[in-house]
Amino acid sequence: MQFWQRGRLAVARFLRLDLTHGQNHYWEFLNSRVRPGMRWLEIGCGRQIVPEFAASLEEQRAVAGRAAVLIGIDMDPAITAHPLVRNRVFATAMSLPFEGETFDLVTANMVVEHIADPGTFLREVRRVLRTGGRLVFHTPNRLYYLITIAGITPKSIKGWVIRKLESRSDEDQFETYYRMNSKRCIAELARETGFEMETALVKGSVGSLGVLGPIGWLECPVLKLVAVARGGEFNSNLIVSLRRPAEARVEHECGKSAPV
């Protein structure tokens, strides 16, 4: 471990700052939600369920093996390299090529921030979920200070920053809209599209400036402030579970009930 990284961890320990990566938080949450025999759809599945630093391939394989069916959809050719999805489908989340009430679980890891029309997306997911089924997703928090800055930064500058800080090529960068990226916004969209918001966790992560030497040290007090302000509301990552409830029914004058 490099000197600057060791120093950053020492600063974090002094501040009692949790530098657990958001992907580790998501993996822990997801692992507890995958039940034996489930029919599972992974939207925007890419090459893996989570990066291998969050869970080894064998750990991911064990969780994937609980599902009776695991289908991955994506428009990215990287889907062909995914070692765990048993069925790969080239499709978009806005028009899912599946019959209604097909899945028990739909997941999306760092996907919904790229969706321009979240209402249509949620209605499509609700359509393919069985009653009691869940949409579980992991996404940046729009209230996190760096996401707020990213939202007003020109695309060319943002692309350069991502390449430098995250070593992501242009091919691995996609348009972001952040239209479903705060607890309040998600709650409103859930109500409008017939979901119940079951869980909405706001979690911290490792930050983004650790590769910049001493600047990474200076980031730690900022992350600590973010973690404690208003109960962590401004932390960097959202982990959400939305549930499709049973259809509510009302009695009409004719004596028959109908869904609402």
C-alpha positions as CSV (number, residue, x, y, z in Angstrom):
1,M,0.0,0.0,0.0
2,Q,1.4,3.4,-1.0
3,F,2.3,6.0,1.6
4,W,-0.5,8.3,0.7
5,Q,-3.1,5.5,0.9
6,R,-1.8,4.5,4.4
7,G,-1.9,8.1,5.5
8,R,-5.5,8.5,4.2
9,L,-6.6,5.4,6.2
10,A,-4.9,6.8,9.3
11,V,-6.8,10.0,8.9
12,A,-10.1,8.1,8.4
13,R,-9.4,6.1,11.6
14,F,-8.7,9.2,13.6
15,L,-12.0,10.8,12.4
16,R,-13.9,7.5,12.9
17,L,-14.8,7.7,9.2
18,D,-16.2,4.6,7.5
19,L,-14.5,4.2,4.1
20,T,-16.5,1.1,3.1
21,H,-17.1,1.3,-0.6
22,G,-20.7,1.7,-1.8
23,Q,-20.4,-1.5,-3.8
24,N,-19.7,-3.4,-0.6
25,H,-22.8,-1.9,1.0
26,Y,-24.9,-2.8,-2.0
27,W,-23.5,-6.4,-2.1
28,E,-24.4,-6.9,1.6
29,F,-27.9,-5.6,1.0
30,L,-28.4,-7.6,-2.2
31,N,-27.1,-10.8,-0.7
32,S,-29.8,-10.7,2.0
33,R,-32.6,-10.2,-0.6
34,V,-31.8,-13.1,-3.0
35,R,-34.0,-16.1,-2.0
36,P,-33.8,-19.7,-3.3
37,G,-36.0,-20.3,-6.3
38,M,-36.4,-16.6,-7.3
39,R,-36.8,-15.5,-10.8
40,W,-34.3,-12.6,-11.1
41,L,-33.8,-9.9,-13.7
42,E,-30.6,-7.9,-13.7
43,I,-31.0,-4.6,-15.6
44,G,-27.8,-3.1,-17.1
45,C,-25.9,-6.2,-16.0
46,G,-22.7,-5.4,-17.8
47,R,-19.8,-7.8,-16.9
48,Q,-20.6,-8.6,-13.3
49,I,-23.1,-8.3,-10.5
50,V,-20.7,-6.2,-8.4
51,P,-16.9,-5.5,-8.9
52,E,-14.7,-8.3,-7.5
53,F,-13.3,-6.1,-4.8
54,A,-16.8,-6.1,-3.3
55,A,-17.4,-9.8,-3.6
56,S,-15.3,-12.5,-5.2
57,L,-16.5,-14.3,-8.4
58,E,-17.2,-17.4,-6.3
59,E,-19.3,-15.4,-3.8
60,Q,-21.3,-13.9,-6.6
61,R,-21.7,-17.3,-8.2
62,A,-23.1,-18.7,-5.0
63,V,-25.7,-15.9,-4.7
64,A,-26.6,-16.2,-8.4
65,G,-27.0,-20.0,-7.9
66,R,-29.9,-19.4,-5.5
67,A,-32.0,-18.1,-8.2
68,A,-34.1,-20.5,-10.3
69,V,-33.7,-18.1,-13.3
70,L,-31.2,-15.2,-13.7
71,I,-31.6,-13.1,-16.8
72,G,-29.4,-10.1,-17.6
73,I,-30.3,-7.3,-20.0
74,D,-28.1,-4.6,-21.5
75,M,-27.4,-2.8,-24.7
76,D,-23.7,-2.9,-24.0
77,P,-21.7,-5.8,-25.8
78,A,-20.0,-6.3,-22.4
79,I,-23.0,-8.4,-21.5
80,T,-21.4,-11.3,-23.5
81,A,-18.5,-11.4,-20.9
82,H,-20.8,-11.8,-17.9
83,P,-19.9,-15.2,-16.4
84,L,-23.0,-15.6,-14.2
85,V,-26.1,-14.6,-16.0
86,R,-27.6,-17.7,-17.6
87,N,-29.6,-15.8,-20.2
88,R,-28.4,-12.7,-21.9
89,V,-30.8,-10.3,-23.6
90,F,-30.0,-7.2,-25.6
91,A,-32.7,-4.8,-24.7
92,T,-33.4,-1.5,-22.9
93,A,-35.1,-1.0,-19.6
94,M,-37.7,1.2,-21.2
95,S,-39.3,-1.7,-23.1
96,L,-38.7,-5.0,-21.3
97,P,-39.2,-8.0,-23.6
98,F,-40.9,-10.2,-21.0
99,E,-44.5,-11.1,-20.1
100,G,-46.2,-9.5,-17.1
101,E,-45.6,-10.8,-13.6
102,T,-42.5,-12.9,-14.7
103,F,-40.0,-11.9,-12.0
104,D,-39.7,-11.9,-8.2
105,L,-36.6,-9.6,-8.1
106,V,-35.4,-6.9,-10.5
107,T,-32.0,-5.3,-9.7
108,A,-30.0,-2.4,-11.1
109,N,-26.5,-1.5,-10.0
110,M,-25.5,2.0,-11.0
111,V,-28.1,2.2,-13.8
112,V,-31.0,4.4,-12.8
113,E,-28.9,7.6,-12.9
114,H,-28.7,7.0,-16.7
115,I,-32.5,6.8,-17.2
116,A,-34.1,9.9,-18.8
117,D,-37.7,8.8,-18.1
118,P,-37.9,7.1,-14.7
119,G,-41.7,7.0,-14.7
120,T,-41.7,4.8,-17.8
121,F,-38.9,2.7,-16.4
122,L,-40.7,2.0,-13.1
123,R,-44.0,1.1,-14.8
124,E,-42.2,-1.4,-17.0
125,V,-40.4,-2.9,-14.0
126,R,-43.7,-3.1,-12.1
127,R,-45.4,-4.8,-15.0
128,V,-42.8,-7.6,-15.1
129,L,-42.7,-8.1,-11.3
130,R,-45.0,-10.5,-9.6
131,T,-47.1,-9.3,-6.7
132,G,-44.8,-8.8,-3.7
133,G,-41.8,-8.7,-6.0
134,R,-39.1,-6.1,-5.5
135,L,-36.9,-3.7,-7.4
136,V,-33.6,-3.3,-5.7
137,F,-31.2,-0.7,-7.0
138,H,-27.9,1.1,-6.1
139,T,-27.3,4.6,-7.5
140,P,-25.6,7.9,-6.6
141,N,-27.3,10.3,-4.3
142,R,-28.2,13.5,-6.1
143,L,-27.6,15.5,-2.8
144,Y,-24.0,14.4,-2.5
145,Y,-21.8,17.4,-3.2
146,L,-19.7,15.8,-6.0
147,I,-22.9,14.6,-7.8
148,T,-24.3,18.1,-7.5
149,I,-21.2,19.5,-9.0
150,A,-21.2,16.8,-11.7
151,G,-24.8,17.8,-12.6
152,I,-23.6,21.2,-13.7
153,T,-20.2,20.3,-15.2
154,P,-19.9,20.2,-19.0
155,K,-19.7,16.7,-20.4
156,S,-16.2,17.1,-21.9
157,I,-14.7,18.2,-18.6
158,K,-16.6,15.5,-16.6
159,G,-15.4,12.8,-19.0
160,W,-11.8,13.9,-18.4
161,V,-12.2,13.9,-14.6
162,I,-13.7,10.4,-14.7
163,R,-10.8,9.1,-16.8
164,K,-8.3,10.5,-14.4
165,L,-10.0,9.6,-11.1
166,E,-11.7,6.3,-12.0
167,S,-9.6,5.1,-14.9
168,R,-12.8,4.5,-17.0
169,S,-12.5,4.7,-20.7
170,D,-14.9,6.7,-22.8
171,E,-16.7,3.5,-23.8
172,D,-17.6,2.9,-20.1
173,Q,-19.1,6.3,-19.7
174,F,-22.8,6.9,-20.3
175,E,-25.1,9.9,-20.2
176,T,-26.4,10.7,-16.7
177,Y,-29.6,12.5,-15.8
178,Y,-30.0,12.0,-12.0
179,R,-33.9,12.1,-12.2
180,M,-34.4,9.3,-9.7
181,N,-31.6,10.1,-7.3
182,S,-32.9,11.4,-4.1
183,K,-35.1,9.8,-1.4
184,R,-37.8,12.4,-1.9
185,C,-37.9,12.0,-5.7
186,I,-37.9,8.2,-5.5
187,A,-40.8,8.3,-3.0
188,E,-42.8,10.5,-5.3
189,L,-42.1,8.3,-8.3
190,A,-42.9,5.2,-6.4
191,R,-46.3,6.5,-5.4
192,E,-47.1,7.6,-9.0
193,T,-46.2,4.2,-10.4
194,G,-47.8,1.9,-7.8
195,F,-44.8,0.9,-5.8
196,E,-44.3,0.9,-2.0
197,M,-40.9,2.3,-0.9
198,E,-39.8,-0.5,1.4
199,T,-36.2,0.6,2.1
200,A,-34.1,3.7,1.2
201,L,-30.6,3.7,2.7
202,V,-28.2,6.6,2.2
203,K,-24.6,5.2,2.5
204,G,-21.2,6.7,2.3
205,S,-18.3,5.3,0.3
206,V,-14.6,5.7,-0.2
207,G,-14.7,9.2,-1.8
208,S,-13.3,10.1,-5.1
209,L,-10.0,11.9,-4.5
210,G,-7.9,9.1,-2.9
211,V,-5.7,8.8,-6.0
212,L,-4.6,12.5,-5.6
213,G,-2.2,12.0,-2.7
214,P,-2.5,14.7,0.0
215,I,-5.8,15.9,-1.5
216,G,-7.2,12.5,-0.6
217,W,-6.3,13.2,3.0
218,L,-8.1,16.6,2.9
219,E,-11.2,14.8,1.5
220,C,-11.6,12.8,4.7
221,P,-12.9,15.7,6.9
222,V,-15.3,16.6,4.1
223,L,-16.6,13.0,4.0
224,K,-17.0,13.0,7.8
225,L,-19.0,16.2,7.7
226,V,-21.2,14.7,4.9
227,A,-21.7,11.5,7.0
228,V,-22.9,13.4,10.1
229,A,-24.9,16.2,8.6
230,R,-28.6,15.7,8.9
231,G,-28.2,12.0,9.7
232,G,-26.2,11.2,6.6
233,E,-28.8,12.5,4.2
234,F,-26.0,13.9,1.9
235,N,-23.9,10.7,1.8
236,S,-22.9,9.5,-1.7
237,N,-24.9,6.4,-2.4
238,L,-28.5,5.3,-2.3
239,I,-29.6,1.6,-1.9
240,V,-33.3,1.3,-2.4
241,S,-35.9,-1.5,-2.4
242,L,-39.3,-0.9,-4.0
243,R,-42.1,-3.5,-3.6
244,R,-45.0,-4.2,-5.9
245,P,-48.0,-4.5,-3.6
246,A,-51.2,-6.4,-4.2
247,E,-53.7,-4.5,-6.2
248,A,-55.9,-2.4,-4.0
249,R,-59.6,-3.0,-4.7
250,V,-62.7,-1.0,-4.0
251,E,-66.4,-1.9,-3.9
252,H,-68.6,-0.2,-6.5
253,E,-72.4,0.3,-6.3
254,C,-73.0,-2.7,-8.6
255,G,-71.5,-4.9,-5.9
256,K,-68.4,-5.9,-7.9
257,S,-64.8,-5.0,-6.9
258,A,-62.2,-3.6,-9.2
259,P,-58.5,-2.8,-9.0
260,V,-57.5,0.8,-8.4
